[in-house]
Amino acid sequence: MNKIDFKTNINCGSCVQKVTPTLDGIEGIATWSVDTNNPQKILTIETEEVTAEEVITKIQDIGFDIARL
């Protein structure tokens, strides 16, 4: 399982709710979480097949900033 971390601006529970359908809808993500307590708002995904670029595109499409760490 590959773990990929991203710096985001997903900074509260409402933001997490907004990204949940998108992240849950990406086939191939085993688990994901957002550390809203971290100043960089770290999104961590575990996957065998999804690329960082796919995640970045999907999250940017719904209006959030995201960059791979």
C-alpha positions as CSV (number, residue, x, y, z in Angstrom):
1,M,0.0,0.0,0.0
2,N,1.4,3.4,-1.0
3,K,0.8,6.4,1.3
4,I,0.7,9.8,-0.3
5,D,0.6,13.1,1.6
6,F,-0.6,16.4,0.4
7,K,-0.6,20.0,1.8
8,T,-4.1,21.4,1.4
9,N,-6.4,24.2,2.6
10,I,-9.0,21.7,3.9
11,N,-9.2,23.3,7.3
12,C,-12.5,22.4,9.1
13,G,-15.2,19.8,9.4
14,S,-17.3,21.5,6.8
15,C,-14.4,21.3,4.3
16,V,-13.9,17.6,5.1
17,Q,-17.6,17.0,4.5
18,K,-17.3,18.8,1.1
19,V,-14.3,16.6,0.0
20,T,-15.7,13.3,1.4
21,P,-17.9,12.4,-1.6
22,T,-15.1,13.2,-4.0
23,L,-12.4,11.2,-2.2
24,D,-14.8,8.3,-1.5
25,G,-15.7,8.3,-5.2
26,I,-12.1,7.8,-6.4
27,E,-11.9,4.1,-7.0
28,G,-8.7,2.7,-5.6
29,I,-8.3,4.8,-2.5
30,A,-8.2,2.4,0.4
31,T,-8.3,5.0,3.2
32,W,-7.9,8.8,3.5
33,S,-7.7,11.3,6.3
34,V,-7.2,15.0,6.8
35,D,-5.2,16.4,9.7
36,T,-6.9,19.7,10.2
37,N,-4.8,20.3,13.4
38,N,-1.6,20.4,11.3
39,P,-0.8,23.9,10.0
40,Q,-0.3,22.4,6.5
41,K,-3.8,20.6,6.7
42,I,-2.3,17.3,5.6
43,L,-4.4,15.0,3.5
44,T,-3.1,11.4,3.6
45,I,-4.3,8.7,1.2
46,E,-3.4,5.0,1.0
47,T,-3.7,3.4,-2.4
48,E,-2.3,0.8,-4.6
49,E,-3.4,2.4,-7.9
50,V,-4.4,6.0,-7.7
51,T,-1.8,8.6,-8.6
52,A,-1.1,11.9,-6.8
53,E,-2.0,13.7,-10.0
54,E,-5.5,12.2,-10.0
55,V,-6.1,13.2,-6.4
56,I,-4.8,16.8,-7.1
57,T,-7.1,17.2,-10.1
58,K,-10.2,16.0,-8.3
59,I,-9.6,18.2,-5.2
60,Q,-8.8,21.2,-7.3
61,D,-11.9,20.7,-9.3
62,I,-14.0,21.2,-6.2
63,G,-12.2,24.4,-5.2
64,F,-9.5,23.4,-2.8
65,D,-5.7,24.1,-2.9
66,I,-3.6,21.0,-2.8
67,A,0.0,20.1,-3.5
68,R,2.0,16.9,-3.0
69,L,4.5,16.9,-0.1
